[in-house]
């Protein structure tokens, strides 16, 4: 990255690699009312901005700095003015706001986590405005956009703990003088799922449906048929099969990342 040698604090021996700042953990609860039927989204938003100049670092000149309190207020205002249809759409709205409103902002990155609330239900009747918190998983998204470029958007789920009590094994692995782990054909398999995917388009996409399909695909390959299950010879095999299934089922996704200690990325070529 080029130096800004016009500033008084410039040091030719020091190079900026990347500069950014922002506001983390902006929390909000958005309520959409349709008559007596209400819908909610509770989210936490992180915003990161990069600016054209570095005079704030070199000279302590804050004239280009957008205060982090303003960033927080902007997130709240955008939720009020535009609503939160999906995490992905709202993250793009936030990026667009800072890039279009402040010409000295060169890059905006937005991360959003959603708390999982489920509508109360009894005898197949849904309550109109009451919910229960169900931390089954955390849905998230990441949007990053440079000035005069389209946004890059990822969706994801994390912190989803799953377990099966049989039909998992680990055999045929490398053994040396430090190996104490025995081979096993039948064991419990418990893991915490992290999955992240990149959208190859943003128009005419049902983001909620994509997330549901990815989640269902993960559970399907992990558990197998409900009446008999499916054998898991290795974590790597399950990860790969899941990613291939997602890419086949969801044409809007061009890249998938999942991991359980090991990290695997696959994409269409």
C-alpha positions in Angstrom: 0.0 0.0 0.0 1.4 3.4 -1.0 2.6 5.8 1.7 1.0 9.2 2.1 4.3 11.2 2.3 2.4 14.6 2.4 1.7 14.1 6.1 4.1 15.3 8.7 4.2 12.0 10.5 5.4 10.0 7.5 8.2 7.6 8.2 9.8 6.0 5.1 10.9 2.9 7.1 7.3 2.0 8.1 4.8 0.6 5.6 1.0 0.4 6.1 -0.2 -3.1 5.1 -3.9 -2.5 5.7 -5.8 0.0 7.9 -9.3 -0.4 9.1 -11.5 0.4 12.1 -15.1 0.2 13.1 -17.7 -0.8 15.6 -18.3 -4.3 16.9 -21.3 -5.9 18.7 -24.0 -3.5 17.6 -27.1 -5.3 19.0 -30.7 -4.7 17.9 -34.1 -6.4 17.9 -36.2 -5.6 14.8 -39.9 -6.2 15.1 -42.1 -6.4 12.0 -45.8 -6.0 12.7 -48.4 -7.3 10.3 -51.6 -6.6 12.1 -51.6 -8.6 15.3 -49.0 -11.1 13.8 -45.5 -10.1 14.7 -42.1 -11.2 13.3 -38.7 -10.6 15.0 -35.0 -10.7 14.3 -32.4 -10.2 16.9 -28.9 -9.6 15.5 -25.4 -8.5 16.4 -23.6 -6.4 13.8 -19.8 -5.7 13.3 -18.8 -3.0 10.9 -15.3 -2.4 9.6 -14.3 0.5 7.4 -11.1 1.4 5.4 -10.4 5.1 4.5 -8.4 6.7 1.6 -5.9 8.5 3.8 -3.9 7.6 6.9 -3.6 11.1 8.3 -5.4 9.9 11.4 -2.6 7.4 12.1 0.3 9.7 11.0 -0.8 13.1 12.3 -3.7 12.4 14.7 -6.0 14.2 12.2 -9.5 12.9 12.8 -11.2 15.0 10.0 -12.0 11.8 8.0 -13.0 9.6 10.9 -16.6 8.5 11.1 -17.2 8.1 14.8 -17.9 4.6 16.0 -21.0 5.9 17.7 -22.2 7.2 14.3 -21.6 3.7 12.9 -23.8 2.2 15.6 -26.5 4.8 15.0 -26.4 4.2 11.3 -27.0 0.4 11.8 -30.0 1.2 14.0 -31.4 3.7 11.6 -31.0 1.5 8.5 -32.8 -1.3 10.3 -35.7 1.2 11.0 -35.7 2.7 7.5 -35.2 -0.4 5.3 -36.1 -3.3 7.6 -34.2 -6.5 7.9 -35.6 -8.9 5.3 -32.6 -11.3 5.5 -29.1 -11.0 7.1 -27.6 -11.0 3.6 -29.7 -8.2 2.3 -29.2 -6.1 5.4 -25.4 -6.6 5.3 -25.3 -5.3 1.8 -27.5 -2.3 2.8 -25.0 -1.4 5.5 -22.0 -1.7 3.1 -23.8 0.4 0.5 -24.7 3.1 3.0 -21.1 3.8 4.1 -19.6 3.5 0.6 -22.3 5.8 -1.0 -22.5 8.3 1.8 -18.8 8.8 2.5 -16.7 9.0 -0.7 -13.4 8.7 1.4 -14.5 5.2 2.5 -12.8 2.7 0.2 -14.0 -0.5 1.7 -16.8 -1.7 4.0 -17.1 -5.1 5.7 -20.1 -6.2 7.7 -20.5 -9.3 9.8 -23.9 -10.2 11.3 -24.9 -13.0 13.8 -28.5 -13.8 14.4 -30.0 -15.2 17.6 -32.4 -18.0 17.0 -35.9 -17.4 18.3 -38.8 -19.8 17.6 -42.5 -18.8 17.7 -44.5 -20.5 20.5 -46.8 -23.2 19.2 -49.4 -25.5 20.8 -51.5 -28.0 19.1 -50.2 -26.8 15.7 -51.4 -23.3 16.4 -48.7 -20.6 16.3 -48.7 -17.7 18.8 -49.1 -14.3 17.1 -46.4 -12.5 19.1 -44.7 -14.8 21.6 -41.3 -16.5 21.1 -38.9 -18.8 22.9 -35.1 -18.6 22.5 -33.7 -21.8 21.0 -29.9 -21.7 20.7 -29.8 -24.6 18.3 -27.3 -22.8 16.1 -26.1 -19.3 15.1 -26.8 -18.1 11.6 -24.4 -15.5 10.3 -23.3 -13.7 7.2 -20.4 -11.6 6.0 -20.5 -8.9 3.3 -17.4 -7.1 2.0 -17.4 -4.4 -0.7 -14.8 -2.1 -2.2 -15.6 1.3 -3.7 -17.1 0.9 -7.2 -17.1 -2.9 -7.0 -19.9 -5.4 -6.3 -20.2 -6.9 -2.8 -19.0 -10.3 -1.9 -21.4 -12.1 0.4 -21.0 -15.2 2.5 -23.7 -17.0 4.5 -23.1 -19.4 7.3 -24.2 -21.4 10.3 -22.1 -22.1 13.4 -22.3 -23.5 16.9 -24.7 -26.3 15.9 -23.8 -29.2 18.1 -24.8 -32.6 16.8 -24.3 -36.2 18.0 -25.0 -39.8 17.0 -24.5 -42.7 19.3 -23.3 -45.3 16.7 -22.4 -45.9 13.0 -19.1 -43.9 13.3 -15.6 -45.4 13.2 -12.0 -44.6 12.6 -9.8 -47.3 11.2 -6.7 -47.7 8.9 -4.9 -44.6 10.0 -1.1 -44.1 10.2 0.5 -45.7 13.3 4.0 -45.0 14.7 5.7 -45.4 18.0 3.8 -42.5 19.5 0.3 -43.8 18.5 -1.9 -45.0 21.4 -5.3 -44.6 19.7 -6.9 -47.9 18.9 -8.9 -48.5 15.8 -12.6 -48.6 16.4 -15.5 -49.6 14.2 -18.3 -48.3 16.4 -18.2 -45.1 18.5 -20.2 -42.0 19.4 -19.7 -39.1 17.1 -20.3 -35.6 18.4 -19.2 -32.4 16.8 -19.9 -28.7 16.5 -20.8 -27.6 13.0 -19.3 -24.6 11.2 -20.3 -24.0 7.6 -19.8 -21.0 5.4 -20.7 -20.5 1.7 -20.2 -17.8 -0.9 -23.0 -16.7 -3.0 -22.3 -16.5 -6.8 -25.2 -14.1 -7.3 -27.3 -11.8 -5.1 -30.4 -11.1 -7.2 -33.5 -13.3 -7.0 -32.0 -15.5 -4.3 -34.0 -16.9 -1.4 -31.3 -16.6 1.3 -33.5 -18.2 4.0 -34.2 -21.2 1.7 -30.4 -21.5 0.9 -29.6 -21.6 4.6 -32.3 -24.2 5.3 -31.0 -26.4 2.4 -27.4 -26.2 3.7 -28.5 -27.1 7.2 -30.7 -30.0 6.1 -27.9 -31.3 3.9 -25.4 -31.3 6.8 -27.8 -33.2 9.0 -28.7 -35.6 6.2 -25.1 -36.6 5.5 -24.3 -36.8 9.2 -27.2 -38.8 10.4 -28.4 -40.8 7.3 -31.9 -42.2 6.8 -34.0 -41.8 9.9 -34.9 -45.5 10.3 -31.3 -46.9 10.0 -28.7 -44.1 9.9 -25.5 -44.0 7.8 -22.0 -45.2 8.6 -19.3 -42.5 8.9 -15.8 -43.9 8.2 -14.1 -40.5 8.8 -14.9 -36.9 9.5 -13.2 -35.9 6.2 -15.5 -38.2 4.2 -18.6 -36.7 5.8 -17.4 -33.1 5.3 -16.6 -33.8 1.6 -20.0 -35.5 0.9 -21.8 -32.7 2.6 -20.1 -30.0 0.5 -20.7 -31.8 -2.7 -24.4 -32.3 -1.8 -24.8 -28.6 -1.1 -23.1 -27.5 -4.4 -25.4 -29.9 -6.3 -28.6 -28.7 -4.5 -28.0 -25.0 -4.4 -26.9 -23.4 -7.7 -26.7 -19.9 -6.0 -23.7 -21.2 -4.0 -20.2 -21.4 -5.6 -18.0 -22.2 -2.7 -18.5 -24.1 0.6 -16.3 -24.3 3.7 -17.0 -26.7 6.6 -14.9 -27.9 9.4 -14.6 -30.1 12.5 -11.1 -29.5 13.7 -10.0 -30.0 10.1 -10.9 -27.3 7.6 -12.1 -28.2 4.1 -13.0 -25.9 1.2 -14.6 -27.1 -2.1 -15.9 -25.3 -5.1 -17.2 -26.0 -8.6 -14.5 -26.0 -11.3 
